[in-house]
Amino acid sequence: MVILGDIEMQANIGVVIVTFNRLEKLKKTLTCFKEQDLSPKYVLVVNNNSSDGTKDFLETWKKDDNYQFQKMVIHEKENLGGSGGFHVGLEKAKEMDAEWIWVSDDDAYPQKNTIKVANDFITNNTNEKLLAICASVLDMDDNIAYGHRKRVENGLLKISINTVPAVEYEKEAFKLNAFSYVGAIIKKTALVKYGTTKSDYFIWFDDTEHSLRISEHGDIVCVPAIKVNHENELGGAAYDWREYYGLRNEMDMYKNHFPKRCYRFKVITRFLKSVYLMFGHDKEYYHLYKKALMDSIRGNLGKDDKYKPGWKPNIN
């Protein structure tokens, strides 16, 4: 631990970043952690077999002494997806010397005082049930990106998924039960007791499922004063390979975290939609939708042989 006089220069927070072929954004993210007012204990980067020079950069980065935190890199031999990468990183974090783990995408940029504000909140916390803390997620113009912090509730049949209202961001902190991994800080004991990311989701809904699992055992709060900017990439109107994983994983999440009546209602509504799609003009989407539904029911998770990264519909 780095100490100047009697002042501790590291937070009781480690950082896990997963990256894949976004080297310039990764560099920016690492610089943001380097320039923090209060340093994290370590930064661990999981490289998902990037092919854009990320591996060479990270090997050089590891040897750079101009950092106040420990630097570690795990190079995977294949792209495990965000889910697989975070599973690997958080499993390693369970062995590391930090009681809280900041989970970060490679395009999420903590503001300069972010680690210090988070560490102060943790230090002053008296809630023994607190298992995770969330930053407020902002776009690159500092507007709140509401979709990252949600409350999920059971209805009689339907599940309601609602973003937290703007007025709550004026509070010192507010409770929620579903977060994205952008700026999420998870207590290590929660990872040990309740598990890490479901690696077989590959991408999408891994963070939502994980947060719901954590919330079943303790509290999650968002602290708006902890701020991270997220460089969200908006895709085109057409769907691609990611749609399959989103549809499949959402259903698996329903199956594992909500009453059976809600899950069965969701299956029925999705089945009826698949029948509707069968008579539509986009047969490729029908087959994607139907396969996602059936794979979720049968528990066929992991990376799909057809819907691999890069797949797009053949639209004439």
FENLINSUL-V229887 format. One record per backbone hydrogen bond with DSSP energy under -1.0 kcal/mol. CO is the residue of the C=O (numbers start at 1). NH is the residue of the N-H. Records with the same first field share a line. If there is no record, write none. Layout:
CO = NH / NH
This chain:
2 = 9
4 = 7
7 = 4
9 = 39
12 = 100
13 = 41
14 = 102
15 = 44
16 = 104
17 = 46
19 = 48
22 = 26
23 = 27
24 = 28
25 = 29
26 = 30
27 = 31
28 = 32
29 = 33
30 = 34
31 = 35
39 = 11
41 = 70
42 = 15
43 = 72
44 = 17
45 = 74
46 = 19
47 = 49 / 76
53 = 57
54 = 58
55 = 59
56 = 60
57 = 61
58 = 62
61 = 64
65 = 67
70 = 43
72 = 45
74 = 47
80 = 84
81 = 85
82 = 86
83 = 87
84 = 88
85 = 89
86 = 90
87 = 91
88 = 92
89 = 93
90 = 94
92 = 95
93 = 96
96 = 98
99 = 188
100 = 14
101 = 186
102 = 16
104 = 18
105 = 108
107 = 231
109 = 229
111 = 114
112 = 37
113 = 117
114 = 118
115 = 119
116 = 120
117 = 121
118 = 122
119 = 123
120 = 124
127 = 130
129 = 219
131 = 187
132 = 221
133 = 185
134 = 223
136 = 228
137 = 145
138 = 230
139 = 142
143 = 139
145 = 148
146 = 149
148 = 180
149 = 164
150 = 177 / 178
151 = 162
153 = 160
158 = 155
160 = 153
162 = 151
165 = 168
166 = 169
167 = 170
168 = 171
174 = 222
178 = 150
181 = 184
183 = 135
184 = 103
185 = 133
186 = 101
187 = 190 / 191
188 = 192
189 = 193
190 = 194
191 = 195
198 = 201
199 = 202
200 = 302
201 = 203
202 = 83
205 = 209
206 = 210
207 = 211
208 = 212
209 = 213
210 = 214
211 = 215
212 = 216
214 = 217
219 = 131 / 132
220 = 176
221 = 134
222 = 174
223 = 226
226 = 136
227 = 111
228 = 138
229 = 109
230 = 232
240 = 243
242 = 246
243 = 247
244 = 248
245 = 249
246 = 250
247 = 251
248 = 252
249 = 253
250 = 254
251 = 255
252 = 256
253 = 257
254 = 258
259 = 263
260 = 264
261 = 265
262 = 266
263 = 267
264 = 268
265 = 269
266 = 270
267 = 271
268 = 272
269 = 273
270 = 274
271 = 275
272 = 276
273 = 277
274 = 278
277 = 280
281 = 283
282 = 286
283 = 287
284 = 288
285 = 289
286 = 290
287 = 291
288 = 292
289 = 293
290 = 294
291 = 295
292 = 296
293 = 297
294 = 298
295 = 300
299 = 301
306 = 308
308 = 311
311 = 241
313 = 315
